[in-house]
Amino acid sequence: MPAFPHSTTTTATAATAVPPSLSLPVIEAAFPRQLHPYWPRLQEKTRTWLLEKRLMPPEKVAEYADGLCYTDLMAGCYPTAPDDVLQAIADYSAWFFAWDDRHDRDIIHRRPEAWQRLRLCLHTALDSPHEHLRHRDPLVAAFADCVVRMYSFVSARWNARFARHFHAVIEAYDREFHNRIEGIIPTVEDYLALRRLTFAHWIWTDLLEASAGRELPDHVRKHPAFRRAALLTQEFSAWYNDLCSLPKEIAGDEVHNLGISLIKHEGMALEEAIAEVRRRILKCVSDFISVERSTLRFADDLDDGTVRGKELSTAVRDCVGTMRSWFSAVYWFHHESGRYMVDSWDDRSTPPYVNNEAAGEK
C-alpha cells in the first residue's frame, strides 16, 4: 500500500518497503510526512487536467497517472498551500514530468529540430502565456496554462523573477540535450551546477512564496540562512533522485547523474559512487537541520512588533516548514511512484507511461 493512505488526514504512516541501499532512517524518524487535506481532489483534478490538455493519451492516464504519484509528491511538498495554489503547482509539476519525458524521447529518437522548436516555443510562451493557451503543441499550451495561473497569485515582480529562472531552466535542458546526443558526461562540478537548473531549484524555491501567500523582500529571500536552507532542500531532492534514478538512467544511456559523473571523472566503482552520493545526501540532511534553527531565529528577529514584521516572520516560518516537508515527500515519492520501478518495465530504457506519438513521432 502507498505511504499516503487514501484519506484527508494531514499525516501518514509509512508502510512502503525501502531497499537498504536507498533507505535513510533519519528521514523516516525526523521528517514526518504531511499530506495536504486537498489531496484526493487534487489527484482527481490533475488527472482530468492531463486529459484535457492532452499531455497523456486517455489509456495512459487511466493506467498510469495515479501510480506515478505526481500529485502525492506536491501534496507532500506544499502541505499548507491554498487549494488553488496547490492545484496550479501540481499541474505544473505533472507538466514538468511530461516535458522531461518529451525531452528524453527527442534525444532517444534523435529529433534535434523538434526539440529546438519546442525550446523556442517555451521561451516565448513564458513571456506571453496568454497568447499560447491554444498552441497546437499540447505541451506548449499546457505550459502556458500553468504560467497564467501561477502568475495570478503573486506580483509582477515575482512573475518576472519566475520567468527569469525558468528561461535558465529551458537553456539548461538544451545543454543536457547536446550532452546526451554527443555522449558528454559532465565533470562533477559542472554537473552539480547544471543540476541546480535542470531540477529547477530556484523555481521550487520561488513557489515557497506562493504557497505561503506572501512575496518576500530581497533582504529576507537572500538572507544567508534562508537561502542556504532552501538550497539544501533542493540539493537533497535532486541528489536523492539521482540515487534512485541511477538504474533507470544507466539503462537509458543517460550521462546526467551525480553517480555517473563520479564514476567517469573520479574513477569510482559503482558501489563507491553510490556510497558517495549517499554521503552527500545525508550531509544535506544534517546541514539542513542545523541551518533550519538559524532560519527560525531569523524569523523571530523579523517580528519587531509591527504588523509587517509579524507577517514576514510568519511567512518565513511557513516557508521553512514547507522546505522541511520536501525531505519526506521526495523520499517516499521515489519508493511509491511507478516512474522509478524499472524492474517492472518490459523495456528498461522505455518507460511504459511514455507515448512516442504524443512525444512528436510521426
N, C-alpha and C positions, 0 to 999 in steps of 0.2 A: 504494500500500500504506500501511497505517497506520504511524505512527511507532513504535508499540509492536509488535514482532514477536510472533507467537503462540508464545511460549516462556516459560520460567520464569526467565530471566535478570533480574538486578536493574538493568541499564542498557539503554538503547535508543538507536539512532542514528536521528535524524530523517530521514525520506525524503518528508515531505509538503511540497508546494509551498505557500508562504505568499504571498498577494498583497502587493505592495510597500507598499501603504497600511497594512497590518496587521503588516508584518514588524518584529521587534525583534531585531536582531543580538546585542544584549547578552544577551538570554535564551538564544539559541541557543549563544552562546560561553561564557557564565559560569555558566549554570544547567543542568548536565547532567541529563537525565531519569533518574529511577529508577522501577522497576516492582516492586511487591510480588510476591514469588515465588508468592503465593497467587492471583494474578490470574486464571489460567484457570479455577480452581474458583470464584472469586468471580463471574465473569461467568455461569457456569452456574447457580449457586445464586440469584443475584439475578434472573435470567431466570425461574427456577422460582417464586421468591417473588412476582414481579409477576403470574404466572398464578394462584397460589394465593390471593392477596389481591384478585384481580380488578381490579387497577389499570389494566390494559390488556386489551382483548379478545385471545384467542389469536392471531388472524390479524395483529393489530398487533404483538404480541410477536415472532412469528415473522419478520415482515418488517422491523421497525424497531429492536427492543430493542438488539441488538448494535451496530448502526450509530449509535445515539445515543451510545454510548461512555460511559455514566454510570459503569460500573464501572472503565473505564480512568482516568477522572478521579480517583476516590477511591483507586485503587491507586497513583496517582502522588502524590496529596496526602498520604497517610499510609503511606509505603512501609515503615515499620518497626513498624507496629501489630501486636499479636497477631491471629491469624487471625479469632477470633470477634469481636473489637472492630472490625476492618476490615469484616467481613461486616455487622455491625449498622450501621456508618456508611454503607456502600454502599447498603444497603436504604433507610436513612433518606434518603440523597441522591436515590435514584430516586423515593421517595415525594415529596420536596420538589419535584422537577420535575413530577410528576403533579399535585400541589397547585397549582403555579404555572399549569399548563395549565387546570385547573378554574376557577381564579380568572379567567383570561383569557376562557374561554368564558362564564362567568357575566356578565362585562362585555359581551362581544360580543353575547350574546343577551338582554341586559337582564333578568337574573334576580336582582334585589336580595334577594327573600325567600329564595331558595335559598342565596345567599351568606351571609346573616345566620344561617340555620340552621346552615350549616357552620361559620361563625366561632364560634358559641356552643358547638357540639359539640366543636370542637378545644380550646377553653379548658377545658371540663370533662374531656375525655379526658387532657389534660396533667396535671391534678390527681389523676385517679383512673383511670389507664390500664387496670388490670386489669378494671374494670367496663365497658370499652368494646371489649374484644377481639372481641366478636361483634356489634358495632354494625351496623345494617342498611346504612349507607353504607360501602362498601368503603374509601373514603379515610379515614374516621374509625377504622375497625377496624385498618387497616394502620398508621396513625399510632400508635395505642395499642400495637401490637406493637413498633414501633420504640422507643417510650419505655420500655416494660417492659424490653426488652433492654439499652438504654443505661443505665438506672437501676441495673442489676445490676453494673456494672463499677466504680463509684466509691462515694462515701459519700452518705449522706442530705443532707449539707451541699452537696455538689456537685449532687445532684439538684435541690435547691431553687433553686440558682443557675441551672441549666439551665432549669428551669420558668419562673423569673422572666424570663430572657432570651427564651424563646420566647413567652410571653404578649405581650411587647412586639412581637415579630415579627408575630404574628397581628393586632394592632391596627394595625401599620404597613401590612399588606396591606389592612386595611379603609380606611385613609386613601387608599391607591392606588385602591381600588375607587371611592370617591366622586370622587376627582380625575378619573379617566378617564370616569366617567359624566357629569360636569359639564364635561369638557373643560378642566380646570385644569392648566396647565403650571407646576410649582413653580419658584420662583426658584432660582438656582444653590445658594445656601447652604441653602435649605430642602430642595432635592433631595438634597444631599450628606448631610444629617442623616437624611433618610428612607431613603436608600440603605443606610446602615450597618445599618438594621434590616431592610429587605426582603431584603438579601443575607445577613442573619444573621451579621454579623461576629463577634459575641460567642459565638454557638453554635459556629461552627467553631473559635474560639479555645478554648472550653471543651473541645472534643474533642481538643485537643492533649494534655491531661492523661490522658484515657482511652487515647489512643494510646501515651503514654509509660508508662502503668501506675502513675502516681502523681499524687495530688492535690497541687497546690501551695498552700502557705500564702499568705495575703493579701500579706505583705510581699515575696514573690517574684513572685507573679502581677501585683501592682500596681507593681512596680519600673518606673521610667520607661523604661529601655532595653527591658525585656522587653515592656512594654505597647505601646511605640512600634513595635517590630519586628512584633508581631502585627497591629497596626492597618495598617501599611504593606503587609503581605502581603494583607490583605483589601481594602484600597483598590485596590491594583493589580488584584486579581482582579475586583472589581466594575466598575472603570472600563474594563478591557480587555474585559469582557463588553459594556459599553455601546458601545465602539468597534465590536466585531464584530456586535452586535445592531442597530446603527443602521438598516441597510436593512430588516430584518425589522420593526422597531418603527415606522418611518415608514410602511411598507406596512400595518401593522395599526392605524394611528391611535393609537399609544401616546403618552403625554405624559410618561413617566418614563424619561429618558435624559439623561446629562450633556450630550451633544451637542445634544439638543433644547432643554434649558434655556438653553444658551449662545446658541443661535440666537434663541430667543424673548426672553430678558431681557438679553442682552449685545449684541444686534444683529449677531451674526456671520453671515457667509455659511456655507454648509455646509462648504466647504473650510477656512475659518478655524476652525470648531468642531472639525472632525476634527483639525486641527493642534494645537489647544489641548488636546484630550483626550489626544493622543499625548504632548504635553509633560508633562502631569500624570502620565501613566503612567510615563514614563521617569524623572521625578523620584522617584517611588515606588521604582523600582529602585535608583537611586543612593543615596537616603537609607537604604534597607534595608541595602545593602552597608556603609554607614558604621555604622549602629546595630547591625548584626549583630556587629561587632567589640566594641562596648561590652557587648552582652549576653553574649558569650562570656567577656569579662573578669569580668563579674558572676558567671557560673557558676564561674569559677576561684576567686573570692573566697568562694563558698559552701562550697567544700571546705576545711573548717577542721580536718581531721584526725579528725573524729568520723564514725561510721557514717552518722548522719543527714545531716551536711554533704556527705559523698561522694554519698549517694543523691540529695539535692537538686541537687547540681551536675550529676550525670549526667542527671537528669530535665530540667533546663533545657537542657542541650546537646541532648538528644533533641528537645525542643520546638522549638528554634531550627533544627535540621536539618529538621524537618517543615515549619516556616514557609518555609524556603528551597525545599523541594520543591514548594510551591504554585505558584511562579512558572512553572516549566516545565510542570507538569501542566495548569494553567489555559491557558497559552499554546497548547499543542499540542491540547488538547481542542477549542478553538474552530475548529481547522482540520481536525479529523477527524470531529466529530460532525455527524450529519445534522440536528441541531437548528438549525444556522445556514446550511444550504445552501439559502437562499431561492430562488435562481435555478432550482433543480431542482423546485420545487413547482408543481403545477398552478395553485394559487391562492396568491399571495404572502402573503395575510392569514390563510390557514388551514393550519397545519402538517398534513402527511399522516398523522402518527402520532397525532393527536388524534381521539377518538371522541366526537361530540356526545351520543350517547345515554348513554354512560358518564359523561359530564360532567353529566348531570342532565336532559337534554331528554326530553320525553315525546312 
